[in-house]
Amino acid sequence: MDDTSDTRQLLSNRIEQKQQAVRSYLGRERPKRNKLSNISVVGSALAAMLTAGPAFGGTGFTQALQGVFSLGDDSIVWRVLCLGAVLLSVAAALATNFANSHSIADRVSAAETANAQLEGLRDTLSFGRIDTDEALKLYQQYVAQVAFVDEVPAR
C-alpha cells in the first residue's frame, strides 16, 4: 500500500467513521446495560428485605404490620410480603438473564476498548508514527472486535 497523505487521510476517515458508529452504539447500549444491572441488584436486594422481616421478626413482625395497616388477618401480611418478594425476584432474574443472553456487558466493554484503540491509532496515524500498512492491519484487528456494531448511516 502506498504511504501518501491521501491514503493516510482515507484510513483516518475510516477510523473516524468506525468510531462514530462505536460511540453511537455505546450511547444506546450503556444505558440499557446500566438499567438491567440496576433492576437486577435492586430487585434482589428488595426481595431479600421483604423476606428478612418475617425471617428475623417472626410473628411479632407480621402482627406489627397487621396493626399498622389495620388488617384483619396477619396472613394477608405474609401473602403481600411473599408476593412482593416473588415479583422482585422474577424481575431481577429476568433482567440478569436478558443482559447475559444478549452479552450486553461484554459487548459494551469490547466497544469501549475498540473505541480507545481506534483513538490511539488515529492519533498515531495522524502524527506519522506508523506506516499505513501497519495501521491498516491494526484497524482491521480493532474493527473485528466490534463486528456487531453497525455502521452509522451517512447524513
N, C-alpha and C positions, 0 to 999 in steps of 0.2 A: 504494500500500500504506500502511496506517496505521502510525504510528510509536509505538504503545503499548508499554508494558513487556511485555505478554503476547506481542506479535508479536516483539519483540526476544528474549524468552526462548525462544520457539518456534524461531527461527532459531538461537539459541545452542545449543539442544538438538540440532538437526540437524547443526550443525557438530561438536559433541562426538561424535555417533554416527558421523559420517564419519571423524573422527579415530580413533575406536576401531577401525573397520574397517581404516583405513590402518595403524595400529600392529600390528594382528593380521597383516595381510599382510606387513609388514616383519619381524615376528617369525618368519614361515615362510620368507620368500624371502632374507633376508640370509644366513642360514647356508648355504642352497643355493648362492647366488652365490659365497660365500667358499670353499665346498668345491670347486666346479667350477673356480674360479680357481686354487686351490692344487694340485689334481690336474694342471691344465694346466702350471703353472710347474714343479712338482717333477718331473712325468713327463718334460717336455722336458729339464730340467737333468740328470736321471739318465740319460736316453738318450744325451745328449751325453757324459757322463762315461764310460759304458760303451764308447763308440767312441773316446774320446780316448786311452785306454791303449794299444791296439794302433796307433792312428794315430801317436802320438809315440814309443812304445817299440818298435814293430815286433815282430819275432820274439823279441827278448830279453824283452819284457814277457810275451808268451804262454808262453814257455818257463819264465819265473819262476813264473807262476801254475800251470803244469803241475806244477812241482816242489813248490810249496806245498801243492797239493791232491792230490799223488801220483797224477796222471792218466797213463795210458799213452800218450796221444797229445795233442799240442798243438792238434789240430783240434777237440777237444772244448771247449777254452777258447774258440776262435773261435766255435763254434756257440752256446755258452751266452751269450757277450757279445752276439752278433748277435741271438739270440732275445730276450734281455732288452731290448736297445735297441728292437727292433721292438714288443714288448709295451708298453713305456713310451711309445713314440711314438704308438701307436694309442690308448692311454688318454688321453694329452694331447690328441690330435686330437679324440677323441670328446667329451671334457669341453668343449673350446673350442667345437666345433660345436653341442653341446647348449645351452650357455649363449647362444650367438649366435642360434640358431634360435628360442629362446623369449624373446629380448630381455630376459633376466633383469636384467642390469646397468642397462639403460636404464629398465626398469620400476621397479627399486628406487630409482634416482635420482629419477625422477618422483614416486614415492610419498614420498620424503624431502622433496622440495621442496614438494609439496602439503601435507604434514603441517605444515611450518613456516609456510606461507602461511595455512593454516586456524587455526593457533595465534594468529598475529598478528591475523587477522580476528576471532577470538573475543574477544581482549583489547580490540581497538579497539571492537568492538560493546558489550562489557560496560561500558566506560568512557564510552559515549555519544559517541564521537569521530567517528561515521559514521552517516548516516541509514540506515534499514532498506532502502530501495530500492537504494542503492549497495552495501550489504553483501550483499544477495541476488544482485546481479549478480556481485560478486566471488566469492561462494560458488559460483555456477554455473560460473564460469570455472575455479576451482581444482578442482572436482569433475570437470569434463570432462577434466582432465589425467590422472585416475586412474580412468577408466571401467572399467578391467579389475579394479578392487578390488571384490569382492563385499561386500555389507552383512553386518555381524555379526548372527547371529540373536539375537533377544531371549531373555533367560533367564527 
